[in-house]
Amino acid sequence: MPSTDKTHFSRRRFLRNTGAAATVLGFPTIIPSSALGNADVPAPSGRVVIGGIGIGNMGRGDQGAFLGNKDVQYVAVCDVRKRHREEAKEKVNARYKNNDCAAHVDFREMLARPDIDAVHIATPDHWHAVQIIEAFRAGKDVFCQKPETRTLREGALMVEAAKRYSRVFSGGSQRVLEDYRGIVERCWRGDHGPIKSINVEVWPPSQACNLPPEPVPDDIDWEMWLGPAPWAPYNAKRCDGNFSTGGGSWRSYIDYSGGGMTDWGAHHFGGATYAVDVRELQPTDIIMQTEGGKKFLTIQYPNGIQITHNKPGRGNMNVEGTPGEKKEPKQVPKYAGQGGISGDFIECVKTRAKPFRDIESAVNTMVVCHVATIAYALGRSLKWDAAKQSFTGDEEANRFLDTVRRAPWQI
């Protein structure tokens, strides 16, 4: 059942009633202030109840951010690695000075809990769409680390599911606003005049993985780690969560990620689409060009603005405008609430407003990453139809819209 004001009210009423029952039955009537709330910390019944799926690396950082938010009650962790589960569980219990945090291997157990309002997800990219859509179906709001999608088809399905189940979603790219705020503000203030284009530099795409088999350690559920990806033998480098995209991490390999083009592309293209104010649009033309013997792309939007990719001599986030011409200034969006992008998500869970990096902004960014990757793979220009979510008259390119998933993880 979706989390609504009604379900929050029911939970508050339940806690009030059980508190009254404790007094009648002779239980101690002294209740800790943390249970009742105070001016600084709301009572548990007034907090957003949250669990985490994927608690290594970025998930660990996200957990810390949510644990530090006074409006959050953190109750469960999920990871296929025992060490990550246990460390994350101990961190939660230490925060609340109890032993109440649940630890799961299978994320579906967490999603089945009726008391959880939201989850944060930081699993490898090949898991994102499955877990996000299942969370929506279970009535949970979602904060998911970038890159939010592994394929083009996933994005459209995620947007549809978010609308169908009335869910709040926030992508996890803090760099979009925090790293590129200066560029965004200059563009929106009108310093460059009307914008013509912005250049993004990011590379490489993902690669095939042919690592030799190794014995599966006792502390990992390898089948669950693979999930919807093709079966492959365990190798520590295949599933290493380090931030390299050139080999030796799951971020490098095509079955699990889009490589630097999506991992860093989510940040860079995300900042670029905000700066030139096309975050609510998807491109129409992906034009392959060559300059000085080097290939680059010009990505055309329906309003005439362009994003170039790896254009020689331009530099990352280099803006081309029309100085001297007036552009009406606009106010740059800000995070809601307190505590950066994670605080923005929690505030929007409470108010049901759109987060800064809502589902459509996140998906539109990822469309740029994916269509660029496909253009390079085919070595030619493409036309994208946002309404149909496919390449126009291009059967070869449309084979790249999605990937096969192992049962039972189809979407």
C-alpha positions in Angstrom: 0.0 0.0 0.0 1.5 3.4 -0.9 2.8 5.5 2.0 0.4 8.4 2.4 -0.6 10.9 5.1 -3.3 8.4 6.1 -0.7 5.6 6.7 1.5 7.9 8.7 -1.5 8.9 10.8 -2.4 5.2 11.4 1.2 4.5 12.6 1.1 7.5 14.9 -2.3 6.3 16.3 -0.9 2.8 16.8 2.0 4.1 18.8 -0.2 6.3 20.9 -2.6 3.4 21.6 0.3 1.0 22.5 1.8 3.6 24.8 -1.5 3.9 26.6 -1.8 0.1 26.9 1.7 0.0 28.4 0.5 2.2 31.3 -2.6 0.2 31.9 -0.8 -3.1 31.9 1.7 -1.9 34.4 4.8 -1.4 32.2 7.1 1.5 33.2 5.6 4.8 32.3 8.9 6.6 31.8 9.5 6.8 28.1 12.8 8.0 26.6 12.7 11.5 25.1 14.0 10.0 21.8 10.7 8.0 21.6 8.6 11.1 22.3 10.6 13.6 20.2 11.5 17.1 21.2 12.1 20.5 19.5 15.1 19.2 17.7 14.1 15.6 16.9 10.6 14.5 16.0 9.1 11.4 17.6 9.7 8.2 15.6 6.1 8.2 14.5 6.7 11.5 12.7 9.9 10.5 11.0 10.4 9.0 7.5 11.1 5.3 8.1 13.9 4.2 5.8 16.1 1.2 4.8 19.2 0.8 2.6 19.8 -1.6 -0.3 23.5 -1.9 -1.2 25.6 -0.6 1.7 29.1 -0.7 0.3 31.0 2.4 -1.0 28.4 4.9 -2.0 25.7 3.1 0.0 27.7 3.5 3.1 28.0 7.3 2.5 24.3 7.5 1.8 23.5 5.6 5.0 25.5 8.1 7.0 23.7 11.0 5.5 20.3 9.5 6.2 21.3 8.4 9.7 22.3 12.0 10.5 18.9 13.4 9.4 16.7 14.1 12.4 13.6 13.4 10.3 14.7 9.8 9.5 14.2 6.6 11.4 16.5 4.0 9.9 15.3 0.4 10.5 16.9 -2.0 8.0 19.9 -2.8 5.8 20.3 -5.1 2.8 23.5 -6.3 1.1 24.6 -9.5 -0.5 28.0 -9.3 1.4 27.9 -10.3 5.0 30.6 -7.8 6.1 28.7 -4.9 4.6 25.5 -6.0 6.2 27.0 -6.4 9.6 28.9 -3.2 9.6 25.8 -1.3 8.4 23.6 -2.9 11.0 26.1 -2.1 13.8 26.2 1.5 12.6 22.4 1.9 12.9 22.2 0.2 16.3 25.0 2.4 17.6 23.1 5.5 16.4 19.9 4.6 18.2 21.6 2.7 21.1 19.5 -0.5 20.5 19.7 -3.8 18.5 16.6 -3.2 16.4 18.1 -2.9 12.9 17.2 -5.8 10.6 19.7 -7.1 8.1 18.6 -8.7 4.8 20.2 -10.5 1.9 17.2 -10.3 -0.4 15.9 -6.8 -0.9 12.3 -8.1 -1.4 12.1 -8.9 2.3 12.7 -5.2 3.1 10.2 -4.0 0.5 7.6 -6.3 2.0 7.7 -4.4 5.3 4.6 -2.2 5.7 6.4 0.1 8.2 9.1 1.3 5.7 8.3 4.5 3.8 11.4 4.8 1.6 14.6 3.1 0.6 18.0 4.3 -0.7 19.7 2.1 -3.3 23.4 1.9 -4.2 23.7 -1.5 -5.8 25.6 -2.0 -9.1 23.8 -0.4 -12.0 22.4 -3.6 -13.5 20.1 -3.9 -10.5 18.7 -0.4 -10.4 15.7 -0.6 -12.6 14.5 -3.9 -11.1 14.8 -2.7 -7.5 13.4 0.8 -8.2 10.3 -0.5 -9.9 9.7 -3.2 -7.3 10.1 -0.5 -4.6 7.5 1.6 -6.3 5.1 -1.3 -6.5 5.6 -1.9 -2.8 4.6 1.7 -2.1 8.1 2.9 -1.2 9.7 6.2 -2.3 13.2 5.8 -3.6 16.6 7.6 -3.5 18.9 5.9 -6.0 22.6 6.5 -6.7 23.5 7.4 -10.3 23.6 6.2 -13.0 19.9 5.5 -12.4 19.5 3.3 -15.6 21.5 0.7 -17.4 19.5 0.9 -20.7 17.1 3.3 -22.5 14.0 1.1 -22.0 14.6 1.1 -18.2 14.2 4.8 -18.0 10.8 4.9 -19.6 9.5 2.0 -17.4 10.8 3.8 -14.3 9.0 7.0 -15.2 5.8 5.1 -15.9 6.0 3.2 -12.6 6.7 6.3 -10.6 3.5 8.0 -12.0 1.4 4.8 -11.7 2.2 4.3 -8.0 2.5 8.1 -7.1 6.1 7.7 -5.8 8.7 10.3 -5.0 12.1 9.5 -6.6 15.4 11.3 -6.3 18.6 10.5 -8.2 21.8 10.6 -6.2 24.1 12.8 -8.3 25.1 15.6 -5.9 27.6 16.9 -8.3 24.9 18.2 -10.7 24.2 21.2 -8.4 27.2 21.2 -6.0 30.1 20.8 -8.5 28.5 22.8 -11.3 26.6 25.5 -9.4 28.8 28.3 -10.7 28.3 27.3 -14.3 24.6 26.8 -13.9 24.2 30.2 -12.1 26.2 32.1 -14.9 24.0 30.5 -17.6 20.7 31.1 -15.8 21.7 34.6 -14.8 22.4 35.4 -18.5 26.1 36.0 -18.3 26.6 34.2 -21.6 23.5 35.6 -23.3 21.3 33.0 -25.0 23.0 29.7 -24.9 24.1 27.9 -28.1 25.9 24.8 -26.7 27.9 23.3 -23.9 30.7 20.6 -24.2 31.0 17.6 -22.0 34.2 15.5 -21.8 33.7 12.0 -20.4 35.0 8.5 -21.3 35.3 5.4 -21.7 32.3 3.2 -22.4 32.1 -0.2 -20.7 34.0 -3.3 -21.9 33.6 -7.0 -22.0 34.7 -9.0 -19.0 36.7 -12.1 -19.5 38.3 -12.5 -16.1 39.1 -16.1 -15.0 37.0 -17.9 -12.4 37.9 -17.8 -8.7 36.4 -19.6 -5.7 33.3 -17.9 -4.3 34.0 -16.5 -0.8 31.7 -17.5 2.0 30.6 -13.9 2.7 28.9 -13.2 -0.6 25.7 -14.5 -2.2 27.1 -14.6 -5.8 23.8 -15.6 -7.5 22.1 -12.6 -5.8 24.9 -10.3 -6.8 24.5 -11.3 -10.4 20.7 -11.1 -10.3 19.4 -10.0 -13.7 22.9 -10.0 -15.3 24.1 -13.0 -17.4 25.6 -15.8 -15.3 29.4 -15.5 -15.0 32.0 -17.1 -12.7 33.0 -15.2 -9.6 36.1 -13.0 -9.8 36.9 -10.4 -7.2 37.6 -7.8 -9.8 34.3 -8.5 -11.6 32.3 -7.3 -8.5 34.8 -4.9 -6.9 33.0 -1.6 -6.1 36.0 0.7 -6.6 35.5 3.8 -8.7 37.6 2.8 -11.7 35.9 2.6 -15.1 38.9 1.3 -17.0 39.0 -2.3 -15.7 39.0 -4.1 -12.4 35.6 -3.0 -11.1 31.9 -3.7 -12.0 31.7 -0.2 -13.2 34.0 -1.2 -16.1 32.0 -4.1 -17.5 29.2 -4.0 -20.0 27.0 -6.5 -18.2 26.8 -4.3 -15.1 27.4 -0.7 -16.1 28.0 1.7 -19.0 31.5 2.6 -17.9 32.6 6.1 -17.6 30.1 7.2 -20.2 27.3 6.6 -17.7 29.1 6.6 -14.3 30.7 10.0 -14.8 28.4 10.9 -17.6 25.5 11.1 -15.1 27.3 13.8 -13.3 28.7 15.8 -16.3 25.7 15.5 -18.6 23.5 16.1 -15.6 25.3 19.4 -14.9 25.3 20.3 -18.6 21.6 19.8 -19.1 20.8 22.0 -16.0 23.2 24.7 -17.1 21.7 25.1 -20.6 18.2 24.4 -19.2 17.2 21.3 -21.3 16.8 19.0 -18.2 13.1 18.5 -19.1 13.8 17.5 -22.7 15.3 14.6 -24.6 17.5 15.1 -27.7 16.3 14.6 -31.3 19.5 14.2 -33.2 22.9 12.6 -32.3 25.3 13.8 -35.0 28.6 12.0 -35.5 31.4 14.4 -36.6 35.1 14.4 -37.1 37.6 17.1 -36.4 41.4 16.7 -36.6 41.0 13.0 -37.1 39.0 12.7 -33.8 35.3 11.7 -33.7 32.9 13.7 -31.5 29.1 14.1 -31.2 26.8 17.0 -31.4 23.6 16.3 -29.5 20.7 18.4 -30.7 17.6 19.4 -28.7 14.2 20.4 -30.1 14.7 24.0 -28.9 17.9 24.3 -30.9 20.4 24.0 -28.0 23.3 21.6 -28.4 25.4 19.5 -26.1 28.7 18.5 -27.7 30.6 15.5 -26.5 34.4 15.4 -26.5 34.6 18.2 -29.1 38.4 18.8 -29.7 39.6 22.0 -28.1 36.5 22.8 -26.1 37.1 21.5 -22.6 34.7 20.0 -20.1 31.6 22.2 -19.4 32.7 24.9 -21.8 29.7 27.1 -22.7 29.2 28.8 -26.0 26.7 31.6 -25.9 25.9 34.9 -27.6 27.5 37.6 -25.5 26.0 41.0 -25.9 22.5 39.6 -26.4 20.1 39.8 -23.5 18.7 36.7 -21.9 16.0 36.8 -19.3 17.5 35.6 -16.0 16.0 32.7 -14.1 16.3 31.5 -10.4 18.3 28.3 -10.1 16.4 25.6 -8.3 17.6 24.7 -4.8 17.5 21.7 -2.5 14.5 21.5 -0.2 15.0 20.8 3.5 18.4 20.5 5.1 21.4 18.2 4.4 22.1 18.4 0.6 20.6 16.1 -1.9 19.6 13.4 0.7 17.9 16.0 2.8 16.1 17.3 -0.3 14.7 13.7 -0.8 13.5 13.4 2.8 11.8 16.8 2.7 10.0 15.8 -0.6 8.9 12.4 0.9 7.2 14.4 3.6 5.6 17.1 1.3 5.2 14.9 -1.8 6.9 17.7 -3.9 9.3 16.9 -6.7 13.0 16.5 -5.6 15.7 18.5 -7.2 16.8 15.5 -9.3 13.4 13.9 -9.9 12.7 10.8 -11.9 12.3 12.6 -15.2 15.4 14.8 -14.8 17.4 11.7 -13.9 16.1 9.7 -16.8 16.5 12.5 -19.3 20.2 12.8 -18.3 20.7 9.1 -18.7 19.1 9.2 -22.2 21.9 11.4 -23.3 24.5 9.0 -21.9 22.9 6.0 -23.6 22.3 7.5 -27.0 25.8 8.8 -27.2 27.2 5.4 -26.3 25.1 3.7 -29.0 26.2 6.3 -31.6 29.8 5.5 -30.9 29.2 1.8 -30.9 27.6 2.0 -34.4 30.0 4.7 -35.6 27.3 6.9 -37.0 24.6 9.5 -36.5 21.2 8.7 -35.0 17.7 10.2 -34.6 15.9 9.8 -31.3 12.1 9.9 -31.0 11.3 10.8 -27.4 7.5 10.2 -27.8 8.1 6.7 -29.1 11.2 6.1 -27.0 13.0 4.6 -29.9 15.4 5.5 -32.8 13.6 6.7 -35.9 13.6 4.1 -38.7 16.7 2.4 -37.3 16.3 -1.3 -36.5 20.0 -1.8 -35.8 20.1 1.0 -33.2 16.9 -0.1 -31.6 18.5 -3.4 -30.7 20.4 -1.4 -28.1 17.3 -0.2 -26.3 17.4 -2.9 -23.7 19.2 -6.1 -22.6 18.1 -9.6 -21.7 17.6 -10.3 -18.0 17.8 -13.6 -16.2 14.7 -15.0 -14.6 13.0 -14.0 -12.4 14.3 -10.4 -12.8 12.5 -9.3 -16.0 10.9 -5.9 -15.9 
